[in-house]
Amino acid sequence: MLSKRTIIGLIVGSAIIAIGGYSLLSHVGTITINEDYVLAVGDSIPYTIPAPDHTSQHMKIVGDAFDLKLQSPGAGLQIPNTSYKDELKLDWVHLEDGETKILIQNTGNSELHITGELIRSSDPIWFTFDIMVITSGMVIIGFSMGFTLRKPKGF
């Protein structure tokens, strides 16, 4: 017969393993980021988008005036530091694995509104984090099974 502490440990450990497994599956492949950002007057923002080849990127920038510099990997879209007014729509495709680097500087008299759908590759650190979560669930189950075998003093 299992003790109450063992049953609680099994439930908690199983829940942690399930959360880690779901997270591990969600971090496989590419991640879609829906960007919606407001940039104050005079501020700048850099974007670095690591993505595999053949991923399409979309970005729309609306504001009084702004400067934009974009470098895409390989022979992709390349925009030197250029000034724009009112609105700019960018659509490009990564032709090679690599990082697109974007620098946006608000040079106008009003806020800059940046929206976009950016597809990026998953960061490998998340794989390690998810494995650590699953392992901690297994450790919790292991400790809770010890309560079934014998009752330690003080419990």
C-alpha positions, 0 to 999 in steps of 0.5 A: 500500500502506498502512503499519502506522501508517496501518492502526492509525490507521484502526482506532483512528479508526473505533473512536472514531467508532463509540463517538461514534455509538453515544453520540449515538444513546443520548442522543437522546430521554428517559433513564430513571434507576433511583434507589436512594439511602440518605439519612443521618439529618438530611441532605437531598437535592434532585432536579431532574428536567427532563422533556418532557410526558406522562412518568410518574415513580415514587418510593418513600421508606421511612424513620422520618420525613421532610419532602417538598416537590414542585413539578411544572410546570404544573398537575401534582402540587404538595406543599407542605412536608409531614411523612411517616412510614414510607413514601410512594409518589409517581406523577405525570405531567408535564403540561407540559415543565419541571422537577419540583423535589423536596426530601427531608429526613430527620427520623427516627432511621434512614436513609431509602431512596429508590427510583424510576424517573425519566424525564428529557430528555437534556442538550444538552451531551451532543450537543456532547460526542458530536460532539467525539468523532466529530470526534476520530476523523476527525482521527486518521484524517486524520493516519494517512492522512498516513503513507501519502503520505510518510514524515516525517523521524524516523518 
